[in-house]
Amino acid sequence: MKERILCTVGDAYPPEAKRILESVGTVDYAVRSQKQIVKIIGKYDAVVVQLGVTFNEEVLKHAKKLRVIASATTATDHIDHAAAKKCGIMIISLKGEMEFLKTIPSTAEHTWGLLLALLRHIVPASNAVMGGIWNGKPFAGTELQGKTLGIIGVGRLGTIVAGYAKAFGLNVIGCDVQKIPASVCKQVLMDVLLRTSDIISLHVHLMPETQNLIGTAELKKIKSTAILLNTARGGIVDHDALLRALKAKNIAGYAADVLAGEMQLGTNCSTHPLVRYSKTHANVLLTPHIGGRTAEARAKTDIFIAEKVREVLS
């Protein structure tokens, strides 16, 4: 009897990944809400998920047959690990797949795009042109060459970003719980990084010890001319403290691809305090978690995860 697999990625799932899954089971492709998944999850042996639905205890208690939850992400904070373990469900993700992940630069590239867009006022300048105004005087930007980039979390993505920074002529420093190779950047204490960096980029996983890693105390140490980049997870930055720092002009700007509590927002983020602030302040630039959303990255990661699912179910 073939396994039953639910793929919540829907029609965007690559043909090769579909072929792999269909070789081991009957697959239903459909983007589902959390409420819908609760109603149907009981008939599936495996589920391939994406961000947007939280597989918590409430969902998993209905998953009587489920053996595998697979997510083409490095972070898995959308899955309740304790509940999954209690139910005997295996979690498959990209975490720890270092050799494969070296082929996926998309989030690092997006980090650099956010940096350039914020420092050179690309979004408001473009909006002005679309409004019929051809006047560059209000949009004088800041150069990168000679500035100091501080990277918090110098793993795969942090290392790639460090390479981009060197190509642009920046001085690069980093802090990490592990030893950073000297060829990547100079390793410093976090306190030193916060006080001396012109740009700070976050590349750590969201865990209990990194929740609100950048809070009131840390923001007070940052230069008032510095900007903060976050393409990791929203919960790494205390958004209340960040808003206070922005309003007090204790930090020059913030660019992020993530929001704290984004999975509870659905598709309507208009009530989020940081989103509301960004509507009237050009020094905050936000994108809707698109760092990994390139055609190349999605295809490679979906195929990789499909292969992992096949290995488990075969």
C-alpha positions as CSV (number, residue, x, y, z in Angstrom):
1,M,0.0,0.0,0.0
2,K,1.4,3.4,-1.1
3,E,2.1,6.1,1.5
4,R,-0.1,9.2,1.5
5,I,1.8,12.5,1.3
6,L,0.5,16.0,1.8
7,C,2.5,18.7,0.0
8,T,1.4,22.2,1.2
9,V,3.7,24.0,-1.2
10,G,1.0,23.6,-3.9
11,D,1.4,24.2,-7.6
12,A,4.8,25.9,-7.2
13,Y,6.4,22.6,-6.3
14,P,9.1,21.6,-8.9
15,P,8.3,18.8,-11.4
16,E,11.4,16.9,-10.4
17,A,10.4,17.0,-6.7
18,K,6.9,15.9,-7.6
19,R,8.3,12.9,-9.5
20,I,10.4,11.9,-6.5
21,L,7.5,12.1,-4.0
22,E,5.1,10.3,-6.4
23,S,7.6,7.4,-6.7
24,V,6.9,6.5,-3.1
25,G,3.3,7.5,-2.5
26,T,0.0,9.2,-3.5
27,V,0.6,13.0,-3.2
28,D,-2.0,15.7,-2.6
29,Y,-0.7,19.2,-3.6
30,A,-2.6,22.0,-1.8
31,V,-1.9,25.1,0.2
32,R,-3.9,24.7,3.3
33,S,-4.7,26.9,6.3
34,Q,-3.9,25.6,9.8
35,K,-7.6,24.9,10.5
36,Q,-7.9,22.9,7.2
37,I,-4.8,20.9,8.0
38,V,-6.2,19.9,11.4
39,K,-9.2,18.4,9.7
40,I,-7.2,16.3,7.1
41,I,-3.8,15.6,8.6
42,G,-5.0,12.3,10.1
43,K,-4.9,10.5,6.8
44,Y,-1.3,11.3,5.8
45,D,1.9,9.4,6.5
46,A,4.1,12.4,5.5
47,V,3.7,16.1,5.0
48,V,6.0,18.5,3.2
49,V,5.4,22.0,4.7
50,Q,6.4,25.6,4.1
51,L,6.4,28.6,6.3
52,G,3.0,30.0,7.2
53,V,1.5,27.0,9.0
54,T,2.6,26.1,12.5
55,F,2.7,22.4,13.2
56,N,2.1,22.6,16.9
57,E,0.6,20.2,19.4
58,E,-2.9,21.1,18.4
59,V,-2.2,20.0,14.8
60,L,-0.1,17.0,15.7
61,K,-2.6,15.4,18.1
62,H,-4.8,14.7,15.0
63,A,-1.8,13.2,13.0
64,K,-2.5,9.6,13.9
65,K,-0.6,8.1,10.9
66,L,2.1,10.8,10.4
67,R,5.7,9.6,10.3
68,V,7.5,12.6,8.7
69,I,7.3,16.4,8.6
70,A,9.6,17.8,6.0
71,S,10.5,21.4,5.6
72,A,12.8,22.9,3.0
73,T,14.2,25.4,5.6
74,T,17.2,25.7,7.9
75,A,15.1,27.0,10.8
76,T,12.2,24.9,12.0
77,D,10.5,27.1,14.6
78,H,7.2,26.5,12.8
79,I,7.3,22.9,14.0
80,D,6.8,21.9,17.7
81,H,9.8,19.6,18.1
82,A,8.7,18.3,21.6
83,A,5.2,17.5,20.3
84,A,6.6,15.8,17.2
85,K,9.0,13.7,19.3
86,K,6.2,12.7,21.6
87,C,4.2,11.5,18.6
88,G,7.2,9.6,17.2
89,I,7.3,11.9,14.1
90,M,10.6,12.5,12.3
91,I,11.5,16.1,11.3
92,I,13.4,16.6,8.1
93,S,14.9,20.0,7.3
94,L,18.0,21.6,5.8
95,K,19.6,22.2,9.2
96,G,23.1,20.8,9.3
97,E,23.2,20.0,5.6
98,M,26.3,22.2,5.2
99,E,27.7,20.9,1.9
100,F,24.3,21.2,0.2
101,L,23.6,24.6,1.7
102,K,26.9,26.0,0.3
103,T,25.1,26.0,-3.1
104,I,22.3,28.2,-1.8
105,P,23.4,31.9,-1.6
106,S,19.9,33.5,-2.0
107,T,19.4,34.8,1.6
108,A,22.9,36.2,1.6
109,E,22.2,38.0,-1.7
110,H,19.0,39.4,-0.3
111,T,20.8,40.7,2.7
112,W,23.1,42.6,0.4
113,G,20.2,43.9,-1.6
114,L,18.5,45.3,1.5
115,L,21.8,46.9,2.6
116,L,22.2,48.7,-0.7
117,A,18.6,49.7,-0.9
118,L,18.6,51.2,2.6
119,L,21.9,53.1,2.3
120,R,21.2,54.4,-1.2
121,H,17.5,55.2,-0.6
122,I,16.5,53.2,-3.6
123,V,12.9,52.5,-2.7
124,P,11.9,56.2,-1.9
125,A,13.9,57.4,-4.9
126,S,12.1,55.0,-7.2
127,N,8.7,55.9,-5.7
128,A,9.5,59.6,-6.3
129,V,10.2,58.9,-10.0
130,M,7.0,56.8,-10.3
131,G,5.2,59.9,-8.8
132,G,6.6,62.0,-11.6
133,I,9.4,63.7,-9.6
134,W,12.9,63.6,-11.2
135,N,15.0,65.1,-8.4
136,G,17.9,63.3,-6.8
137,K,18.7,65.9,-4.1
138,P,16.7,64.4,-1.3
139,F,18.2,60.9,-1.8
140,A,21.9,61.4,-1.0
141,G,23.2,58.0,0.2
142,T,26.1,56.5,2.0
143,E,29.0,54.6,0.6
144,L,30.1,51.2,1.7
145,Q,33.8,51.4,1.1
146,G,35.9,51.8,4.2
147,K,33.0,51.1,6.6
148,T,33.0,48.3,9.2
149,L,30.5,45.4,8.9
150,G,29.8,43.4,12.0
151,I,28.4,40.0,11.5
152,I,26.6,38.2,14.4
153,G,26.6,34.5,13.5
154,V,29.4,33.7,11.0
155,G,28.1,30.4,9.7
156,R,27.2,29.7,6.1
157,L,25.3,32.8,5.4
158,G,27.5,35.1,7.5
159,T,30.6,33.8,5.7
160,I,29.0,34.5,2.3
161,V,28.0,38.0,3.4
162,A,31.6,38.6,4.6
163,G,32.8,37.7,1.1
164,Y,30.5,40.3,-0.4
165,A,31.6,42.9,2.1
166,K,35.3,42.4,1.2
167,A,34.5,42.8,-2.5
168,F,32.9,46.2,-1.6
169,G,35.9,47.3,0.4
170,L,34.5,47.0,3.9
171,N,36.4,46.0,7.0
172,V,34.7,42.9,8.4
173,I,34.5,41.7,12.0
174,G,32.3,38.9,13.4
175,C,31.2,37.2,16.6
176,D,30.2,33.6,16.9
177,V,30.1,30.9,19.6
178,Q,32.4,28.9,17.3
179,K,35.9,29.9,16.2
180,I,35.8,32.0,13.0
181,P,38.4,31.2,10.4
182,A,40.9,34.1,10.1
183,S,40.3,34.0,6.3
184,V,36.7,34.9,6.8
185,C,37.0,37.9,9.2
186,K,38.5,39.0,12.5
187,Q,36.7,37.5,15.5
188,V,35.7,40.0,18.3
189,L,33.4,40.0,21.3
190,M,29.8,41.0,20.7
191,D,30.2,44.1,22.8
192,V,33.1,45.3,20.6
193,L,31.1,44.5,17.5
194,L,28.1,46.5,18.6
195,R,30.2,49.5,19.6
196,T,32.4,49.7,16.5
197,S,30.3,48.5,13.5
198,D,28.7,50.9,11.0
199,I,26.5,48.0,9.7
200,I,25.4,45.0,11.8
201,S,24.0,41.9,10.1
202,L,22.3,39.1,12.0
203,H,22.7,35.5,10.9
204,V,21.9,33.3,13.9
205,H,19.2,30.7,14.4
206,L,16.2,31.6,16.6
207,M,16.6,29.6,19.8
208,P,15.8,30.3,23.4
209,E,19.2,31.8,23.9
210,T,18.9,34.1,20.8
211,Q,15.4,35.3,21.5
212,N,15.6,39.1,21.7
213,L,19.4,38.8,21.4
214,I,19.3,42.5,20.2
215,G,17.4,44.3,23.0
216,T,17.5,47.6,24.8
217,A,21.0,47.1,26.3
218,E,22.5,46.1,22.9
219,L,20.8,48.9,21.0
220,K,22.2,51.4,23.4
221,K,25.7,50.3,22.5
222,I,25.2,50.6,18.7
223,K,26.4,53.8,17.0
224,S,23.6,56.3,16.3
225,T,24.8,56.3,12.6
226,A,24.7,52.5,12.3
227,I,22.1,50.3,10.6
228,L,20.9,46.9,11.5
229,L,20.1,44.1,9.0
230,N,18.0,41.0,9.9
231,T,17.4,38.2,7.4
232,A,17.5,35.5,10.1
233,R,14.3,35.5,12.3
234,G,12.2,38.4,13.6
235,G,12.4,37.2,17.2
236,I,16.1,37.8,17.4
237,V,15.4,41.5,17.7
238,D,13.2,42.9,20.4
239,H,10.9,45.0,18.2
240,D,9.6,47.2,21.1
241,A,13.2,48.1,22.0
242,L,14.0,48.6,18.3
243,L,11.1,51.0,17.8
244,R,12.2,53.0,20.9
245,A,15.7,53.2,19.5
246,L,14.5,54.3,16.0
247,K,12.2,57.0,17.5
248,A,15.0,58.3,19.7
249,K,17.4,58.3,16.7
250,N,19.8,56.0,18.6
251,I,20.1,53.9,15.4
252,A,20.1,55.1,11.8
253,G,18.1,52.4,10.2
254,Y,16.8,48.9,10.1
255,A,16.3,46.5,7.1
256,A,14.7,43.1,7.6
257,D,13.2,40.2,5.7
258,V,11.5,38.9,8.9
259,L,9.1,40.0,11.6
260,A,8.6,38.7,15.1
261,G,5.3,36.8,15.2
262,E,5.1,36.7,11.4
263,M,3.5,33.3,11.3
264,Q,0.6,34.6,13.3
265,L,0.0,37.5,11.0
266,G,-1.2,35.5,8.0
267,T,-1.1,37.7,4.9
268,N,-2.1,40.9,6.6
269,C,0.8,42.6,8.4
270,S,-0.7,46.1,8.5
271,T,-1.2,46.1,12.3
272,H,2.4,45.1,13.1
273,P,4.0,48.0,14.9
274,L,7.2,47.9,12.8
275,V,5.2,47.8,9.6
276,R,3.1,50.8,10.7
277,Y,6.3,52.7,11.6
278,S,7.9,51.9,8.2
279,K,5.0,53.5,6.3
280,T,6.1,57.0,7.5
281,H,9.8,56.4,8.0
282,A,12.1,55.6,5.0
283,N,14.9,54.4,7.3
284,V,13.0,51.1,7.9
285,L,12.8,48.7,5.0
286,L,10.9,45.4,5.3
287,T,10.3,42.5,2.9
288,P,8.0,39.5,3.4
289,H,10.5,36.7,4.1
290,I,11.6,36.4,0.5
291,G,15.3,35.8,1.2
292,G,15.2,32.2,0.1
293,R,12.5,32.7,-2.5
294,T,14.5,32.5,-5.7
295,A,13.6,30.1,-8.5
296,E,16.9,28.4,-8.2
297,A,16.9,28.0,-4.4
298,R,13.3,26.8,-4.2
299,A,13.9,24.1,-6.9
300,K,17.2,22.9,-5.3
301,T,15.9,22.8,-1.8
302,D,12.5,21.2,-2.7
303,I,14.2,18.4,-4.7
304,F,16.7,17.8,-1.9
305,I,14.0,17.5,0.8
306,A,11.9,15.3,-1.5
307,E,14.9,12.9,-1.8
308,K,15.1,12.8,2.0
309,V,11.4,12.0,2.3
310,R,11.8,9.2,-0.2
311,E,14.8,7.8,1.7
312,V,12.6,7.6,4.9
313,L,9.5,6.2,3.3
314,S,11.1,3.7,1.0
